[in-house]
Amino acid sequence: MDKDEIFNKRIDYISDFNFDEKVAAVFDDMLYRSVPFYQEIQRMIVEMAVDFAVEGTHIYDLGCSTGTTLFNINKAIGDKVKYIGIDYSEDMLDKCRKKLSENHFQGEYELVCEDLNKGIYAENASVIIMILTLQFIRPLYREKLIESIFKGLNSNGCFILVEKVLGEDSLFNRLFIKYYYDLKREKGYSELEITQKREALENVLIPYKLLENRELLLNQGFRYCDVFFKWYNFCGMVAVK
Ligand SMILES: C[S@@+](CC[C@H](N)C(=O)[O-])C[C@H]1O[C@@H](n2cnc3c(N)ncnc32)[C@H](O)[C@@H]1O
C-alpha cells in the first residue's frame, strides 16, 4: 500500500480536493489512516451484505473507489450475484479494475464511470452500498439520488450508507472534530497535512447531521432505518425497502 503523502509539503494554492490519479495511487492508505475503524466498518458491511444478498440479484457500490468493498463482499458471497461499481473517477476505476482482476474476483462485475449527481439507474438490487460518498454529492441532488436508489432496490433490499456527519449541535461538533484530528495525528498525519486537507475538502465534502440523513431515507419510503456504526462524526446507517 503506497503511503498517503499528498498534503505533506506546503502547498501555496490549495485547490478543491479531487479523486485524481495521485489520490487514487495512495487511496487505500488514506482511507485506512483517515477513517476510524475502517476495517471494522468493512467487516460489518460484509456481514450485512451476506444476509441481504439474494441469488441472481445485483449488488451496487456507489463511489466504489479502488474496489475494497466489492472485493471484500465478493470474498464472502462469491458469484451468486452480479457486482456493479459506480464512480466518476476513471483513475479510481482503473485501480479498482486492477484490484479485482488480480485477486481472483469470482463472478460477473461491471465498473461504470458515472456522475452520481445525476442519480443512478439501478435494477434488481438486493444491496446498495454508499460509503463516504453521499457527502460529496451536491445537496441539491441528494434527494433525487436517494429516490433513484430506492427505486432500484427490490423489496426487502437494503441500502447501507456510511457518512461523515455533523454533530447535533456546535459544541459536540467542535469536540468530535477535535477527537477526529487527534486520531489522524495518532495515525501519523502532521499538523500541516491535517490543515491543508481540511482546506481542500472545505467546499467539496458537505456533511449532514445524522438525523437529516435518516430523514432523507425515511422520506423516500424506506421502511426501517437504523444506525449500525457511530464514532464521533462518522456514522453508518442501514435502511430496508
Ligand atoms: C471517500 S471515497 C469512497 C470510498 C469507498 N466507498 C470505500 O469505502 O473504499 C469517495 C468516492 O466517491 C467518488 N465520487 C465523488 N463524487 C462523485 C460523483 N459525483 N459521482 C460519482 N462518484 C463520485 C470519488 O471518485 C471517490 O472514489
The ligand as an SDF file (V2000), in Angstrom:
LIG
                    3D

 27 29  0  0  0  0  0  0  0  0999 V2000
  -14.3140    8.6780    0.0560 C   0  0  0  0  0  0  0  0  0  0  0  0
  -14.3500    7.8700   -1.4570 S   0  0  0  0  0  0  0  0  0  0  0  0
  -15.3140    6.4240   -1.1700 C   0  0  0  0  0  0  0  0  0  0  0  0
  -14.6080    5.2970   -0.5070 C   0  0  0  0  0  0  0  0  0  0  0  0
  -15.0960    3.9170   -0.8820 C   0  0  0  0  0  0  0  0  0  0  0  0
  -16.5310    3.8330   -0.9180 N   0  0  0  0  0  0  0  0  0  0  0  0
  -14.5200    2.8720    0.0570 C   0  0  0  0  0  0  0  0  0  0  0  0
  -15.0570    2.6480    1.1340 O   0  0  0  0  0  0  0  0  0  0  0  0
  -13.4910    2.2910   -0.2750 O   0  0  0  0  0  0  0  0  0  0  0  0
  -15.4780    8.7600   -2.4590 C   0  0  0  0  0  0  0  0  0  0  0  0
  -15.5630    8.1970   -3.8580 C   0  0  0  0  0  0  0  0  0  0  0  0
  -16.7010    8.7570   -4.4880 O   0  0  0  0  0  0  0  0  0  0  0  0
  -16.3730    9.1740   -5.7860 C   0  0  0  0  0  0  0  0  0  0  0  0
  -17.2660   10.2980   -6.1000 N   0  0  0  0  0  0  0  0  0  0  0  0
  -17.3130   11.5190   -5.5090 C   0  0  0  0  0  0  0  0  0  0  0  0
  -18.2600   12.2840   -6.0830 N   0  0  0  0  0  0  0  0  0  0  0  0
  -18.8230   11.5060   -7.0570 C   0  0  0  0  0  0  0  0  0  0  0  0
  -19.8470   11.7280   -8.0100 C   0  0  0  0  0  0  0  0  0  0  0  0
  -20.4810   12.9050   -8.0880 N   0  0  0  0  0  0  0  0  0  0  0  0
  -20.1660   10.7250   -8.8480 N   0  0  0  0  0  0  0  0  0  0  0  0
  -19.5260    9.5230   -8.7920 C   0  0  0  0  0  0  0  0  0  0  0  0
  -18.5400    9.2680   -7.9110 N   0  0  0  0  0  0  0  0  0  0  0  0
  -18.1940   10.2520   -7.0630 C   0  0  0  0  0  0  0  0  0  0  0  0
  -14.9130    9.5500   -5.7390 C   0  0  0  0  0  0  0  0  0  0  0  0
  -14.3000    9.4720   -7.0020 O   0  0  0  0  0  0  0  0  0  0  0  0
  -14.3630    8.5460   -4.7270 C   0  0  0  0  0  0  0  0  0  0  0  0
  -13.8620    7.4080   -5.3620 O   0  0  0  0  0  0  0  0  0  0  0  0
  1  2  1  0
  2  3  1  0
  2 10  1  0
  3  4  1  0
  4  5  1  0
  5  6  1  0
  5  7  1  0
  7  8  2  0
  7  9  1  0
 10 11  1  0
 11 12  1  0
 11 26  1  0
 12 13  1  0
 13 14  1  0
 13 24  1  0
 14 15  1  0
 14 23  1  0
 15 16  2  0
 16 17  1  0
 17 18  1  0
 17 23  2  0
 18 19  1  0
 18 20  2  0
 20 21  1  0
 21 22  2  0
 22 23  1  0
 24 25  1  0
 24 26  1  0
 26 27  1  0
M  CHG  2   2   1   9  -1
M  END
$$$$
